[in-house]
Amino acid sequence: MHDLGHTTPLLATSAIRLDHGRVAEVDELLAEEIPISMVYNGVSHAVMMASPADLEDFAIGFSLTEGLVHVASEITSIGIVRHRKGIELQMETSVDVAAGARSRRLSGRTGCGLCGMEDVEQVLRALPRVQSSGFFSATHIANAMAALAGQQPLNAASGAVHAAAWADRNGALAVAREDVGRHNALDKVVGAMARSGSDARTGFIVLTSRGSFELVQKAAILGVALVATVSAPTALAVRMAAEAGITLAGFARDGRVTVYTHVERVLGS
């Protein structure tokens, strides 16, 4: 068993760098990933591998996107308990979480937002359809993605962390969060938006990852009409976005963007 003994997002360590025959000892910062247990009314629901940062946002965002609560106010308290081998987020709720829970039998790995689901129906659940008559500029999408690099201090230090952000219709970033897991980063944005009472439907989401289907699911719960990722989407993500009424864009970098679904929302300039 690994003794974590460290619950901050970055860990300093030494390493040996070999560069074209030259050998040097260097100081490095590593992105931490630790088990974080989601506990509701004394009962553990899931253990997620995540960065130990913005934990209140993570607790609320995870609870909302998992469908365990419908509004943030149904979580009446959040306790952060740090153990030698991980962290417990101990939540008290005003609703019966077990009644509507999508139960998990395994832990959620860093790269998997849906690990441990019991069956296909739980993974490929029906999503609320996003209704929006608004439009987005391709330039604003590209600008928001470009600006996201400046909102990633953990990744700048370690080179191993994803980011998600919510931008307003003009592409200005308002909320950005980082995590070793792309789905965790988005959950933290969802939680931050919910805690502030912001209306996410007036803007869009940008992510430093591929466009995977669980990100589309979380965006549908948040109610945003557009999700843009720096890399390509999967075919399943495109199908789910089309059904959920979400405009899904990929390759949003270097001033360009490729739009796969509901292209009528994106203006060329």
C-alpha positions in Angstrom: 0.0 0.0 0.0 1.2 3.5 -0.8 1.4 6.0 2.0 0.4 9.3 0.5 1.2 11.6 3.3 0.7 14.5 0.9 -2.6 16.1 0.1 -1.6 19.2 -1.9 -1.9 19.3 -5.7 1.9 19.3 -6.4 4.8 17.3 -4.9 8.4 18.4 -5.2 10.9 15.6 -6.1 14.3 15.2 -7.7 15.0 13.3 -10.9 17.8 12.6 -13.3 17.5 14.2 -16.8 19.4 12.7 -19.7 19.7 15.1 -22.7 21.8 14.2 -25.7 24.4 12.5 -23.6 24.3 15.0 -20.8 23.2 13.9 -17.3 21.9 16.3 -14.7 20.0 16.2 -11.5 16.9 18.3 -11.7 14.1 19.4 -9.3 10.6 18.6 -10.6 7.1 19.2 -9.5 4.7 16.3 -9.9 0.9 16.4 -10.1 -0.6 14.6 -7.2 -3.4 12.1 -7.6 -5.1 10.5 -4.6 -8.2 8.5 -3.7 -11.1 10.8 -2.8 -14.1 9.0 -1.3 -17.5 10.5 -1.9 -19.5 9.8 1.3 -23.2 10.7 1.6 -24.9 10.6 5.0 -22.3 8.2 6.2 -22.3 5.8 3.3 -19.5 5.7 0.7 -20.7 5.9 -2.9 -17.6 6.1 -5.0 -13.8 6.5 -4.7 -12.4 8.8 -7.4 -8.8 9.3 -8.3 -8.3 13.1 -8.5 -6.2 16.1 -7.7 -6.7 17.3 -4.1 -7.8 20.8 -5.0 -11.1 22.7 -5.1 -12.6 19.8 -3.2 -15.9 21.5 -2.3 -16.5 22.3 -6.0 -15.7 18.6 -6.8 -18.1 17.3 -4.2 -21.0 19.4 -5.5 -20.2 19.0 -9.2 -19.8 15.2 -8.9 -23.1 15.0 -6.9 -25.0 17.0 -9.6 -23.6 15.3 -12.7 -24.1 11.9 -11.1 -27.7 12.7 -10.4 -27.3 12.2 -6.7 -28.8 15.6 -6.0 -30.7 17.9 -8.3 -29.6 21.3 -6.8 -26.6 22.2 -4.8 -28.7 23.3 -1.8 -29.7 19.7 -1.2 -26.1 19.2 0.1 -26.4 20.7 3.6 -22.8 20.3 4.6 -19.4 19.1 3.3 -16.7 17.8 5.6 -13.2 17.3 4.3 -11.4 14.5 6.2 -7.8 13.8 5.3 -6.5 10.3 6.0 -3.0 8.8 5.5 -4.1 7.2 2.3 -6.6 9.6 0.9 -9.4 12.1 1.5 -13.1 11.6 2.4 -15.6 14.2 1.3 -18.3 13.7 3.9 -21.6 15.2 2.7 -24.9 15.5 4.5 -27.9 15.8 2.2 -31.6 16.7 2.6 -32.6 14.0 0.1 -32.2 10.2 0.1 -29.1 9.8 -2.1 -29.3 6.1 -2.2 -32.8 6.2 -3.9 -31.5 7.8 -7.0 -27.9 6.8 -7.0 -26.1 5.2 -10.0 -24.2 2.8 -7.9 -20.5 1.9 -8.5 -18.7 -1.3 -7.6 -15.3 -0.1 -8.5 -13.2 3.0 -8.0 -13.2 5.7 -10.6 -9.7 5.8 -12.2 -8.0 9.1 -13.1 -8.9 8.7 -16.8 -12.4 7.3 -16.4 -15.4 9.3 -15.2 -17.8 6.3 -15.2 -15.7 3.4 -14.0 -17.6 0.9 -11.8 -21.1 1.5 -13.2 -23.2 -1.7 -12.9 -24.6 -1.9 -16.4 -24.9 -0.3 -19.8 -28.1 1.5 -19.0 -26.4 3.4 -16.2 -23.5 4.4 -18.4 -25.6 5.4 -21.4 -28.3 7.1 -19.5 -30.9 9.4 -21.0 -29.9 13.0 -21.0 -31.9 16.2 -20.6 -32.1 18.0 -24.0 -30.4 21.4 -24.0 -32.6 24.1 -25.5 -30.8 27.2 -26.8 -31.5 29.6 -29.6 -28.2 31.5 -29.0 -25.2 31.7 -31.3 -21.4 31.5 -30.7 -18.6 32.9 -32.7 -15.8 30.6 -33.9 -13.3 33.3 -33.0 -14.6 33.5 -29.5 -14.4 29.8 -29.1 -10.8 29.8 -30.3 -9.9 32.8 -28.1 -11.4 31.0 -25.0 -9.3 27.9 -25.6 -6.2 30.0 -26.1 -6.8 31.9 -22.9 -7.2 28.6 -21.0 -3.5 28.1 -21.0 -3.1 31.1 -18.7 -5.5 29.5 -16.2 -3.5 26.3 -15.6 -0.9 26.9 -12.9 -0.8 23.2 -11.9 -0.2 22.1 -15.5 2.4 24.9 -16.0 4.3 23.5 -13.1 3.9 19.8 -13.8 2.8 19.3 -17.4 0.3 16.5 -16.3 -3.0 18.2 -15.5 -6.2 18.8 -17.6 -8.3 21.9 -17.3 -11.9 22.8 -17.9 -13.4 26.3 -18.0 -16.7 28.1 -18.5 -16.6 31.1 -20.9 -19.3 33.7 -21.5 -20.8 34.1 -24.9 -17.9 36.5 -25.9 -15.3 33.9 -25.0 -14.2 35.5 -21.7 -13.2 32.8 -19.1 -15.1 33.2 -15.8 -14.5 29.8 -14.1 -11.5 27.5 -14.6 -10.5 24.4 -12.7 -7.7 21.8 -13.0 -7.4 18.1 -12.3 -5.5 15.1 -13.3 -8.8 13.7 -14.7 -10.6 15.7 -17.4 -14.0 14.6 -16.1 -13.0 15.7 -12.6 -12.0 19.1 -13.9 -15.4 19.6 -15.5 -17.1 18.4 -12.3 -15.2 21.1 -10.4 -16.4 23.7 -12.9 -20.0 22.5 -12.5 -19.6 22.7 -8.7 -18.1 26.2 -8.8 -21.0 27.4 -11.1 -23.6 25.9 -8.8 -22.0 27.3 -5.7 -22.0 30.8 -7.2 -25.5 30.6 -8.6 -24.3 31.4 -12.1 -26.4 30.6 -15.1 -24.2 28.3 -17.2 -26.6 28.3 -20.1 -25.4 31.8 -21.2 -21.9 30.5 -22.1 -19.9 27.4 -23.1 -17.3 24.9 -21.9 -13.8 24.5 -23.1 -11.6 21.5 -22.2 -8.0 20.5 -22.7 -8.8 17.0 -23.7 -10.5 14.8 -26.3 -14.3 15.0 -26.5 -15.4 11.9 -24.6 -19.0 11.0 -24.0 -19.0 11.5 -20.2 -18.0 15.1 -20.8 -21.1 15.5 -23.0 -23.2 14.0 -20.2 -21.9 16.4 -17.7 -22.4 19.4 -20.0 -26.0 18.3 -20.6 -26.6 18.3 -16.8 -25.0 21.7 -16.6 -27.2 22.9 -19.4 -24.6 24.4 -21.7 -25.3 24.4 -25.4 -21.6 24.2 -26.6 -18.6 22.2 -25.6 -15.2 22.7 -27.3 -12.2 20.4 -26.8 -8.6 20.8 -27.8 -8.5 17.4 -29.4 -10.9 15.1 -31.3 -14.3 13.8 -30.1 -15.2 10.2 -30.1 -18.0 8.9 -32.3 -20.2 8.2 -29.2 -19.7 11.7 -27.9 -20.8 13.1 -31.3 -24.0 10.9 -31.3 -24.8 11.8 -27.7 -24.2 15.5 -28.3 -26.5 15.4 -31.3 -29.3 13.8 -29.3 -28.8 16.1 -26.3 -29.0 19.3 -28.4 -25.3 20.2 -27.6 -23.0 21.7 -30.2 -19.8 19.7 -29.9 -16.6 21.1 -31.3 -13.1 19.7 -31.5 -9.6 20.6 -32.5 -10.2 24.1 -31.0 -6.6 25.3 -31.2 -4.4 27.5 -33.3 -7.3 29.8 -34.2 -9.4 27.1 -35.8 -12.3 24.8 -34.6 -14.1 21.8 -36.1 -17.9 21.6 -35.3 -19.5 18.2 -35.4 -23.1 18.7 -34.2 -25.7 21.5 -34.2 -23.4 23.6 -36.4 -26.1 26.2 -36.9 -25.2 27.7 -33.5 -21.6 28.6 -34.6 -20.9 31.7 -36.7 -17.8 31.8 -38.9 -16.3 34.9 -37.3 
